[in-house]
Amino acid sequence: MEPMPAFALLLPLFAPLRLLVSRLRAGVSAAADWTFARRDHALVALALVLGLAAWWQHHEAGQWAAYARQTKAAWDAARQDAETAKAHAEQRYKELASHADQTHAHDLAQGDARLAAYVAAYRLRAPQTNPARAAEDRSPALPANPSAQAVVAVSEADLRICEADYAYAKAAHDWATSLIRQP
């Protein structure tokens, strides 16, 4: 006896499938015969096909509407999160700016006190002709014949401007470094 090929074992499994395919062909053929037998049948078939197409489009539109609702909800949630993060960041920057303003005001007040002490200690006075008055005033006096390099005279107003500018620059620097340090 000859060995049986492997596909021969599968042939009995295909018999029901072959029967189903032949019945579908017969059904399609019968439906085509019925459809094109009369003009009314063709219109009914066309109405059925159009009805199925309309139902399918309605079904797809419902799915797209659900997808659009989900997308809108996700977008709204993301927008709300962004607005919350923005509000927190603005609040943080306002606090940092307020702290920087307070520090600047404090540094400016301290600078005024330091400047007053500096001016009192290092003020140059015109040479005194009255020896009694010179004994009271211990600040250095201008030399009788100052050279151009020996004396640099700066007005008190200029010193105040320099002190205020320094306090402002220091406060700005401290504020900028606080932005970098704090997440």
C-alpha positions as CSV (number, residue, x, y, z in Angstrom):
1,M,0.0,0.0,0.0
2,E,1.2,3.4,-0.9
3,P,1.6,6.1,1.7
4,M,-1.2,8.8,1.6
5,P,-0.1,12.4,0.9
6,A,-0.6,14.8,3.8
7,F,-3.1,17.0,1.9
8,A,-5.3,13.9,1.4
9,L,-5.9,13.9,5.2
10,L,-7.2,17.4,5.0
11,L,-9.7,16.8,2.2
12,P,-12.5,15.6,4.5
13,L,-12.2,18.9,6.4
14,F,-12.8,20.9,3.3
15,A,-16.0,19.1,2.2
16,P,-18.3,21.3,4.4
17,L,-16.5,24.4,3.2
18,R,-17.0,23.3,-0.4
19,L,-20.7,22.8,0.3
20,L,-21.0,26.3,1.9
21,V,-19.3,28.0,-1.0
22,S,-21.5,26.2,-3.6
23,R,-24.6,27.3,-1.7
24,L,-23.4,30.9,-1.5
25,R,-22.8,30.9,-5.2
26,A,-26.3,29.6,-5.8
27,G,-27.7,32.1,-3.4
28,V,-25.9,35.0,-5.0
29,S,-26.9,33.8,-8.4
30,A,-30.5,33.5,-7.3
31,A,-30.4,37.0,-5.7
32,A,-28.9,38.4,-8.9
33,D,-31.6,36.6,-10.9
34,W,-34.4,37.9,-8.7
35,T,-32.9,41.5,-8.6
36,F,-32.7,41.9,-12.4
37,A,-35.9,39.9,-13.2
38,R,-38.0,43.1,-12.9
39,R,-37.4,46.8,-12.6
40,D,-39.2,46.9,-9.2
41,H,-36.9,44.3,-7.8
42,A,-33.9,46.3,-8.9
43,L,-35.2,49.4,-7.1
44,V,-35.9,47.4,-4.0
45,A,-32.3,46.0,-4.1
46,L,-31.0,49.6,-4.7
47,A,-33.0,50.9,-1.7
48,L,-31.6,48.1,0.5
49,V,-28.1,48.8,-0.6
50,L,-28.5,52.5,0.0
51,G,-30.2,51.8,3.4
52,L,-27.2,49.7,4.4
53,A,-24.8,52.4,3.3
54,A,-26.7,55.1,5.3
55,W,-26.8,52.8,8.4
56,W,-23.0,52.3,8.0
57,Q,-22.3,56.0,7.7
58,H,-24.5,56.7,10.7
59,H,-22.6,54.1,12.7
60,E,-19.3,55.6,11.6
61,A,-20.5,59.1,12.4
62,G,-21.4,58.0,15.9
63,Q,-17.9,56.6,16.4
64,W,-16.3,59.8,15.1
65,A,-18.6,61.8,17.4
66,A,-17.5,59.7,20.4
67,Y,-13.8,60.2,19.3
68,A,-14.4,64.0,19.0
69,R,-15.9,64.1,22.5
70,Q,-13.0,62.1,24.0
71,T,-10.5,64.4,22.2
72,K,-12.3,67.5,23.4
73,A,-12.4,66.2,27.0
74,A,-8.6,65.4,26.8
75,W,-7.9,68.9,25.4
76,D,-10.0,70.6,28.0
77,A,-8.2,68.6,30.8
78,A,-4.8,69.5,29.3
79,R,-5.8,73.2,29.0
80,Q,-7.0,73.2,32.6
81,D,-3.7,71.7,33.7
82,A,-1.7,74.3,31.8
83,E,-3.8,77.1,33.3
84,T,-3.2,75.7,36.8
85,A,0.5,75.4,36.1
86,K,0.6,79.0,34.8
87,A,-1.2,80.3,37.8
88,H,1.2,78.5,40.1
89,A,4.2,79.9,38.2
90,E,2.8,83.4,38.2
91,Q,2.2,83.2,42.0
92,R,5.7,81.9,42.5
93,Y,7.2,84.7,40.4
94,K,5.1,87.3,42.2
95,E,6.4,86.0,45.6
96,L,10.0,86.0,44.3
97,A,9.5,89.6,42.9
98,S,8.0,90.7,46.2
99,H,10.9,89.2,48.1
100,A,13.3,90.9,45.7
101,D,11.6,94.3,46.3
102,Q,11.8,93.9,50.0
103,T,15.4,92.9,49.8
104,H,16.1,95.9,47.6
105,A,14.4,98.3,50.0
106,H,16.4,96.8,52.9
107,D,19.7,97.0,51.0
108,L,18.9,100.6,50.0
109,A,18.2,101.6,53.6
110,Q,21.4,99.9,54.7
111,G,23.3,101.5,51.9
112,D,22.0,104.9,53.0
113,A,23.4,104.3,56.5
114,R,26.7,103.0,55.2
115,L,26.9,106.0,52.8
116,A,26.3,108.4,55.6
117,A,29.0,106.8,57.7
118,Y,31.4,106.8,54.8
119,V,30.7,110.5,54.0
120,A,31.1,111.4,57.7
121,A,34.4,109.5,57.9
122,Y,36.0,110.5,54.6
123,R,34.6,113.9,53.7
124,L,37.2,116.4,52.5
125,R,36.9,119.8,53.8
126,A,38.4,123.1,52.6
127,P,41.4,124.1,54.6
128,Q,40.4,125.8,57.8
129,T,41.9,129.2,58.6
130,N,40.5,129.1,62.2
131,P,42.6,126.6,64.3
132,A,39.9,126.2,66.9
133,R,37.4,125.1,64.2
134,A,40.0,122.7,62.7
135,A,40.4,121.0,66.1
136,E,36.7,120.1,66.1
137,D,36.6,118.8,62.5
138,R,38.7,115.6,62.2
139,S,38.0,115.0,58.6
140,P,40.8,115.3,56.1
141,A,41.3,118.6,54.5
142,L,42.0,119.5,50.9
143,P,45.7,120.1,50.4
144,A,46.6,123.7,49.7
145,N,47.9,122.9,46.2
146,P,46.3,119.5,45.2
147,S,47.7,117.8,42.1
148,A,45.3,116.4,39.5
149,Q,46.0,112.8,40.6
150,A,46.0,113.3,44.3
151,V,42.4,114.2,44.8
152,V,39.2,112.8,43.3
153,A,36.2,114.8,44.4
154,V,32.8,113.1,44.2
155,S,29.7,114.9,45.3
156,E,27.5,113.3,47.9
157,A,24.6,113.2,45.3
158,D,26.8,111.1,43.0
159,L,27.7,108.8,45.9
160,R,23.9,108.4,46.6
161,I,23.2,107.6,43.0
162,C,26.1,105.0,42.9
163,E,24.8,103.4,46.1
164,A,21.2,103.2,44.8
165,D,22.4,101.7,41.5
166,Y,24.5,99.2,43.3
167,A,21.5,98.2,45.6
168,Y,19.3,97.9,42.5
169,A,21.9,95.8,40.6
170,K,22.4,93.6,43.6
171,A,18.7,93.1,44.1
172,A,18.3,92.2,40.4
173,H,21.2,89.8,40.5
174,D,19.8,88.1,43.7
175,W,16.3,87.9,42.0
176,A,17.7,86.3,38.9
177,T,19.8,83.7,40.8
178,S,16.6,82.9,42.9
179,L,14.8,82.1,39.6
180,I,17.6,79.7,38.7
181,R,17.9,78.0,42.2
182,Q,14.2,77.4,42.8
183,P,12.5,74.9,40.4
